[in-house]
Amino acid sequence: MSCSFSKGTAGESSLKHNKREFTEKEFKEKFHEHIDQERTEKNRVIVQEDIQEAYKKIFGDAVKEYNAKQKRKDRKIKNYYRHVKSSKTLEVQREFVVQIGDKSDFRGLDDPKWQQANDMLERYLKGFQERNPNLHVFSAIIHNDEATPHMHMNLIPVAQGYKRGVSKQPSFNKALENLGYISPKEDTRVAFKEWRNREVEALESIMRDQGYERKIVGTNDYKDVHDYKAAQQEIDRQQERLNDRAKKALDYEKTLEIREKELDDREIELVKREKKIEQKETDVKKKESLIDKAKAKMNETLAQWQKAIQMQIQDWLDETKKKLEEYHSSDEYFAVKGFVAQASTELGKSYTSFRELWQDRWEEGEPTYDELVEKGREKEIKEINEHDFDIDVDEIYNYDYDDELEL
């Protein structure tokens, strides 16, 4: 079974996280998505002490001694906790995270190994306080609402032997020095590494007593275990985004193939339509030619009619004039002459009406493109071309134009 001993969050922000003092909204934030809120009540609080009260208990006498030596009021320390918090060199507290096992070692809270891990962590804490009397643990909580059981220890380093200022101050490196861990000037990390190795060995000893072989997976130098978790979560999110983009790219590729096929089909359909349009244009040109020929034939026919009518009228007038000359009575002559003049006028009007009638009928009957397509006007044009326009002047003269014009 694996184990790890890691640095936790610097400052006091970890305390809220460790005690799960979140609102419902905060619980739903990405940073806390690894927490199973339904299991939070299973967390085990081993030590819980107010940090300001702990400061009074640990440093109270040393601060009183320091203030007693001060002759100026402005040099006296009223609240040592606030004094340390505003300092750039002193540490308010430190956090360490101790973990036994990983996801592969447990099958859930009901797994006996999970309870064993809790017991081993609690036993480790007791030994830690005995080995490190000047590292005061004011908060120790085992989290059972995450993937593996682990313990957050928040401690106040208590260093002694200061000749200037308060004789007892919160400095982790100085506290390790008091415990006998001294770093050379060229590498100030040596003391911490030696101390940490001893703590890992203590954890290994407890695991061995329970029949587990040690497998160290995390005695790292991360400044903040939560930063590590946040980084891991960010990696997971980025991987999820990458997978999502890959899926979208695949979907887009499929959509593109479908669109390309649709475009090919539309192109084929467009070619077909263009051919149809070309055929229709050819048909229209043919029919326009037939219409032009029909118009020319009609105009020719009308001209022939006009000429024939004029000739018939002139012949009739000449014959009438000749007959008039045969009359001897002047009264009869003028009577007939007046009748002829009136008849000539009426005949002219009838001719004009006849011509307008034929012109209107032609314009009304001129076929449109759609009519030619739908009704087959070729047949009508053919009949016009083949019609025999024989002119009967008497029939024209006796035709009832007034009745026809009323239609």
C-alpha positions as CSV (number, residue, x, y, z in Angstrom):
1,M,0.0,0.0,0.0
2,S,1.3,3.4,-0.9
3,C,1.8,6.4,1.5
4,S,2.6,10.1,1.1
5,F,3.7,13.0,3.2
6,S,3.3,16.4,1.5
7,K,3.3,20.1,2.2
8,G,-0.2,21.6,2.2
9,T,-1.6,25.0,1.6
10,A,0.4,28.0,2.9
11,G,-1.5,30.5,5.0
12,E,-4.8,30.0,6.7
13,S,-7.0,29.4,3.5
14,S,-6.7,25.7,4.1
15,L,-8.6,25.8,7.4
16,K,-11.9,26.6,5.7
17,H,-11.3,23.8,3.2
18,N,-10.3,21.3,5.9
19,K,-13.3,22.0,8.0
20,R,-15.6,22.1,5.0
21,E,-17.0,25.5,5.9
22,F,-18.6,26.0,2.5
23,T,-21.9,27.4,1.3
24,E,-23.9,25.3,-1.2
25,K,-22.7,27.5,-4.0
26,E,-19.0,27.0,-3.0
27,F,-19.5,23.3,-2.8
28,K,-20.5,23.3,-6.5
29,E,-17.4,25.2,-7.6
30,K,-14.9,23.4,-9.8
31,F,-12.2,23.4,-7.1
32,H,-14.5,21.3,-4.8
33,E,-16.0,19.0,-7.4
34,H,-13.8,16.1,-6.0
35,I,-15.6,16.3,-2.7
36,D,-18.6,14.0,-2.1
37,Q,-20.8,16.2,0.0
38,E,-23.0,13.3,1.2
39,R,-19.9,11.7,2.8
40,T,-18.6,14.9,4.5
41,E,-20.3,13.9,7.8
42,K,-18.0,10.9,7.8
43,N,-14.9,13.1,8.1
44,R,-13.1,12.6,11.4
45,V,-12.0,15.6,13.4
46,I,-9.2,14.6,15.7
47,V,-7.9,18.0,16.9
48,Q,-9.7,21.3,16.5
49,E,-8.4,24.4,18.3
50,D,-9.0,28.1,17.6
51,I,-5.7,29.4,16.2
52,Q,-5.8,32.7,18.1
53,E,-6.4,30.9,21.4
54,A,-3.5,28.6,20.5
55,Y,-1.3,31.6,20.0
56,K,-2.2,33.0,23.4
57,K,-1.5,29.7,25.1
58,I,1.8,29.1,23.3
59,F,3.3,32.6,23.1
60,G,1.4,34.5,25.9
61,D,4.1,34.3,28.6
62,A,6.9,35.1,26.1
63,V,5.0,38.2,24.9
64,K,4.3,39.4,28.4
65,E,8.0,39.1,29.2
66,Y,8.9,41.0,26.1
67,N,6.4,43.8,26.8
68,A,7.6,44.2,30.4
69,K,11.0,45.1,29.0
70,Q,9.7,47.8,26.7
71,K,9.8,51.4,27.9
72,R,7.8,52.8,25.0
73,K,4.1,51.8,24.6
74,D,4.3,51.8,20.8
75,R,6.9,48.9,21.0
76,K,4.6,46.7,23.0
77,I,2.7,43.9,21.3
78,K,-1.0,43.9,22.0
79,N,-2.0,40.9,19.8
80,Y,0.8,38.6,18.9
81,Y,-1.3,36.6,16.4
82,R,-2.0,39.8,14.4
83,H,1.6,40.8,14.8
84,V,2.8,37.6,13.2
85,K,0.2,37.7,10.5
86,S,1.5,41.1,9.4
87,S,5.1,40.0,9.5
88,K,7.1,39.2,6.4
89,T,9.5,36.8,8.0
90,L,7.3,34.8,10.5
91,E,4.9,32.0,9.7
92,V,1.4,32.0,11.1
93,Q,1.0,28.2,10.5
94,R,1.9,25.3,8.3
95,E,-0.1,22.5,6.8
96,F,0.9,18.9,5.9
97,V,-1.1,16.2,4.2
98,V,-0.6,12.6,5.2
99,Q,-2.2,9.9,3.0
100,I,-2.3,6.1,3.2
101,G,-3.3,4.2,0.0
102,D,-4.6,5.3,-3.3
103,K,-7.8,4.8,-5.4
104,S,-6.7,1.3,-6.3
105,D,-6.4,0.2,-2.7
106,F,-10.0,0.8,-1.6
107,R,-13.5,-0.2,-2.7
108,G,-15.3,2.5,-0.7
109,L,-16.1,3.5,2.9
110,D,-17.3,0.0,3.7
111,D,-13.9,-1.5,2.8
112,P,-12.2,-2.6,6.0
113,K,-8.9,-1.1,4.6
114,W,-10.6,2.3,4.7
115,Q,-11.2,2.1,8.4
116,Q,-7.7,0.7,8.9
117,A,-6.2,3.7,7.1
118,N,-8.2,6.0,9.4
119,D,-6.8,4.3,12.5
120,M,-3.3,4.3,11.2
121,L,-3.5,8.1,10.5
122,E,-4.8,8.8,13.9
123,R,-2.0,6.7,15.4
124,Y,0.5,8.5,13.3
125,L,-0.8,11.9,14.6
126,K,-0.2,10.8,18.2
127,G,3.3,9.8,17.4
128,F,3.9,13.0,15.5
129,Q,3.1,15.2,18.5
130,E,5.4,13.1,20.7
131,R,8.3,13.4,18.2
132,N,7.8,17.1,17.5
133,P,6.8,18.9,20.7
134,N,7.6,22.3,19.3
135,L,5.3,21.7,16.2
136,H,2.0,22.4,17.9
137,V,-0.9,20.7,16.0
138,F,-4.0,22.9,16.4
139,S,-6.1,21.2,13.7
140,A,-6.1,17.6,12.4
141,I,-8.9,16.3,10.3
142,I,-9.2,13.1,8.3
143,H,-11.2,13.5,5.1
144,N,-13.3,10.5,4.1
145,D,-15.4,12.4,1.5
146,E,-12.8,12.2,-1.2
147,A,-11.3,9.4,-3.3
148,T,-8.9,8.2,-0.6
149,P,-8.6,8.8,3.2
150,H,-6.0,11.4,4.1
151,M,-5.3,13.7,7.0
152,H,-4.7,17.5,7.0
153,M,-2.5,18.6,9.9
154,N,-2.2,22.3,10.6
155,L,0.5,23.2,13.0
156,I,2.2,26.3,14.6
157,P,6.0,26.0,14.6
158,V,7.4,27.1,17.9
159,A,11.0,28.2,17.8
160,Q,12.9,29.2,21.0
161,G,16.2,30.9,21.8
162,Y,15.7,34.3,20.2
163,K,17.9,37.0,21.8
164,R,16.1,39.9,20.0
165,G,12.4,40.4,20.2
166,V,10.1,37.8,21.7
167,S,12.1,34.8,22.9
168,K,9.6,32.3,21.4
169,Q,8.6,32.9,17.8
170,P,6.7,30.9,15.0
171,S,9.5,29.9,12.6
172,F,9.5,26.4,11.0
173,N,13.2,26.3,10.0
174,K,14.2,27.5,13.5
175,A,11.8,25.0,15.1
176,L,13.5,22.2,13.1
177,E,16.9,23.5,14.2
178,N,15.6,23.2,17.8
179,L,14.7,19.5,17.0
180,G,18.3,18.9,15.8
181,Y,17.8,19.3,12.1
182,I,20.4,21.8,10.8
183,S,21.0,22.7,7.2
184,P,24.3,23.8,5.8
185,K,24.4,27.4,4.4
186,E,24.8,26.1,0.9
187,D,21.5,24.1,1.0
188,T,18.8,25.2,3.5
189,R,16.5,22.3,2.4
190,V,18.6,19.6,3.9
191,A,17.0,19.9,7.4
192,F,13.5,19.7,6.0
193,K,14.3,16.6,3.9
194,E,15.9,14.8,6.8
195,W,12.9,15.6,9.1
196,R,10.4,14.6,6.4
197,N,12.2,11.3,5.8
198,R,12.0,10.5,9.5
199,E,8.2,11.2,9.4
200,V,7.8,8.9,6.4
201,E,9.7,6.1,8.2
202,A,7.4,6.5,11.2
203,L,4.4,6.2,8.9
204,E,6.0,3.1,7.2
205,S,6.5,1.5,10.6
206,I,2.8,1.9,11.5
207,M,1.7,0.4,8.1
208,R,4.1,-2.5,8.6
209,D,2.6,-3.2,12.0
210,Q,-0.7,-3.6,10.1
211,G,0.8,-6.0,7.5
212,Y,1.3,-3.5,4.7
213,E,4.5,-2.9,2.7
214,R,5.4,0.7,2.2
215,K,5.2,2.2,-1.3
216,I,6.1,5.9,-1.3
217,V,4.3,7.8,-4.0
218,G,4.4,11.4,-2.8
219,T,7.0,13.0,-0.5
220,N,7.1,16.0,-2.9
221,D,8.2,19.5,-2.7
222,Y,4.9,21.1,-3.8
223,K,4.3,24.3,-1.9
224,D,0.6,23.6,-1.9
225,V,-1.1,20.2,-2.1
226,H,-4.2,22.1,-3.2
227,D,-2.3,23.7,-6.0
228,Y,-1.3,20.2,-7.1
229,K,-4.9,19.1,-7.0
230,A,-6.0,22.2,-8.9
231,A,-3.3,21.5,-11.5
232,Q,-4.5,17.9,-11.8
233,Q,-8.1,19.0,-12.2
234,E,-7.0,21.5,-14.8
235,I,-5.2,18.7,-16.7
236,D,-8.4,16.6,-16.5
237,R,-10.5,19.6,-17.8
238,Q,-8.1,20.2,-20.6
239,Q,-8.2,16.5,-21.5
240,E,-12.0,16.6,-21.4
241,R,-11.9,19.7,-23.7
242,L,-9.5,17.9,-26.0
243,N,-11.8,14.9,-26.2
244,D,-14.8,17.2,-26.8
245,R,-13.0,19.0,-29.6
246,A,-11.9,15.7,-31.2
247,K,-15.6,14.6,-31.1
248,K,-16.7,17.9,-32.6
249,A,-14.0,17.6,-35.3
250,L,-15.3,14.1,-36.2
251,D,-18.9,15.3,-36.3
252,Y,-17.8,18.2,-38.5
253,E,-16.0,15.9,-40.8
254,K,-19.1,13.7,-41.2
255,T,-21.3,16.8,-41.7
256,L,-18.8,18.0,-44.3
257,E,-19.0,14.7,-46.2
258,I,-22.8,14.9,-46.2
259,R,-22.7,18.6,-47.4
260,E,-20.3,17.6,-50.2
261,K,-22.7,14.9,-51.4
262,E,-25.6,17.3,-51.3
263,L,-23.6,19.8,-53.3
264,D,-22.7,17.1,-55.9
265,D,-26.4,16.1,-56.1
266,R,-27.4,19.8,-56.5
267,E,-24.8,20.2,-59.2
268,I,-26.2,17.2,-61.1
269,E,-29.7,18.6,-60.7
270,L,-28.5,22.1,-61.9
271,V,-27.0,20.6,-65.1
272,K,-30.3,18.8,-65.8
273,R,-32.2,22.1,-65.3
274,E,-29.8,24.0,-67.5
275,K,-30.4,21.4,-70.3
276,K,-34.2,21.8,-69.8
277,I,-33.9,25.6,-70.0
278,E,-31.8,25.3,-73.2
279,Q,-34.4,23.0,-74.7
280,K,-37.2,25.4,-73.7
281,E,-35.3,28.3,-75.2
282,T,-35.0,26.4,-78.4
283,D,-38.7,25.6,-78.3
284,V,-39.5,29.2,-77.7
285,K,-37.4,30.4,-80.6
286,K,-39.2,27.9,-82.9
287,K,-42.6,29.1,-81.7
288,E,-41.6,32.7,-81.9
289,S,-40.6,32.1,-85.5
290,L,-44.0,30.4,-86.2
291,I,-45.8,33.4,-84.6
292,D,-43.8,35.8,-86.7
293,K,-44.8,33.9,-89.9
294,A,-48.4,33.8,-88.7
295,K,-48.4,37.5,-88.2
296,A,-46.9,38.1,-91.6
297,K,-49.5,35.8,-93.3
298,M,-52.3,37.6,-91.4
299,N,-51.0,41.0,-92.5
300,E,-50.7,39.8,-96.1
301,T,-54.3,38.4,-95.9
302,L,-55.7,41.7,-94.5
303,A,-53.9,43.6,-97.2
304,Q,-55.4,41.4,-99.8
305,W,-58.9,41.8,-98.3
306,Q,-58.5,45.6,-98.1
307,K,-57.4,45.7,-101.8
308,A,-60.2,43.4,-102.9
309,I,-62.9,45.4,-100.9
310,Q,-61.6,48.7,-102.3
311,M,-61.8,47.3,-105.9
312,Q,-65.3,45.9,-105.3
313,I,-66.5,49.2,-103.9
314,Q,-64.9,51.1,-106.8
315,D,-66.5,48.8,-109.3
316,W,-69.9,49.2,-107.6
317,L,-69.5,52.9,-107.6
318,D,-68.6,53.1,-111.2
319,E,-71.5,50.8,-112.1
320,T,-73.9,52.9,-110.0
321,K,-72.6,56.1,-111.6
322,K,-73.2,54.8,-115.0
323,K,-76.7,53.8,-114.1
324,L,-77.4,57.2,-112.7
325,E,-76.4,58.9,-115.9
326,E,-79.2,56.9,-117.6
327,Y,-81.8,58.6,-115.4
328,H,-83.5,61.6,-117.2
329,S,-85.4,63.0,-114.4
330,S,-83.3,65.4,-112.3
331,D,-85.3,64.6,-109.2
332,E,-84.7,60.9,-109.5
333,Y,-81.0,61.6,-110.2
334,F,-80.4,63.7,-107.1
335,A,-82.3,61.2,-105.0
336,V,-80.3,58.3,-106.2
337,K,-77.1,60.4,-105.9
338,G,-77.8,61.3,-102.3
339,F,-78.5,57.6,-101.5
340,V,-75.3,56.6,-103.1
341,A,-73.3,59.2,-101.2
342,Q,-74.9,58.0,-97.9
343,A,-74.4,54.3,-98.8
344,S,-70.7,55.1,-99.7
345,T,-70.2,56.7,-96.3
346,E,-71.8,53.8,-94.4
347,L,-69.8,51.4,-96.4
348,G,-66.6,53.2,-95.5
349,K,-67.6,53.0,-91.8
350,S,-68.3,49.3,-92.1
351,Y,-65.0,48.7,-93.7
352,T,-63.2,50.6,-90.9
353,S,-65.1,48.6,-88.3
354,F,-64.3,45.4,-90.1
355,R,-60.6,46.2,-90.1
356,E,-60.6,47.1,-86.4
357,L,-62.5,44.0,-85.6
358,W,-59.9,41.8,-87.2
359,Q,-57.1,43.7,-85.6
360,D,-58.7,43.3,-82.1
361,R,-59.3,39.6,-82.7
362,W,-55.7,39.1,-83.7
363,E,-54.3,40.9,-80.6
364,E,-56.7,39.0,-78.3
365,G,-55.8,35.7,-79.9
366,E,-51.9,36.3,-80.0
367,P,-50.5,33.3,-78.0
368,T,-48.2,33.8,-75.0
369,Y,-45.3,31.5,-74.2
370,D,-47.1,29.6,-71.5
371,E,-50.1,29.1,-73.8
372,L,-47.9,27.8,-76.5
373,V,-46.3,25.3,-74.1
374,E,-49.5,24.2,-72.5
375,K,-52.0,24.2,-75.4
376,G,-49.9,23.4,-78.4
377,R,-50.4,26.5,-80.4
378,E,-48.4,25.0,-83.3
379,K,-51.6,23.4,-84.5
380,E,-53.4,26.7,-84.6
381,I,-50.6,28.4,-86.5
382,K,-50.6,25.5,-88.9
383,E,-54.3,26.0,-89.6
384,I,-53.8,29.7,-90.2
385,N,-51.1,29.0,-92.7
386,E,-53.2,26.4,-94.5
387,H,-56.5,28.4,-94.5
388,D,-57.9,29.5,-97.9
389,F,-58.8,33.2,-97.7
390,D,-61.2,33.5,-100.6
391,I,-62.9,36.9,-100.7
392,D,-66.6,37.3,-101.3
393,V,-67.3,41.0,-101.6
394,D,-71.1,40.6,-101.5
395,E,-70.8,38.6,-98.3
396,I,-68.6,41.3,-96.8
397,Y,-71.0,44.0,-98.0
398,N,-74.0,42.3,-96.6
399,Y,-72.3,41.3,-93.2
400,D,-74.0,42.5,-90.1
401,Y,-71.1,44.4,-88.5
402,D,-73.1,46.1,-85.8
403,D,-74.2,42.7,-84.5
404,E,-70.6,41.5,-84.5
405,L,-69.3,44.5,-82.8
406,E,-71.7,44.0,-79.9
407,L,-69.9,40.7,-79.0
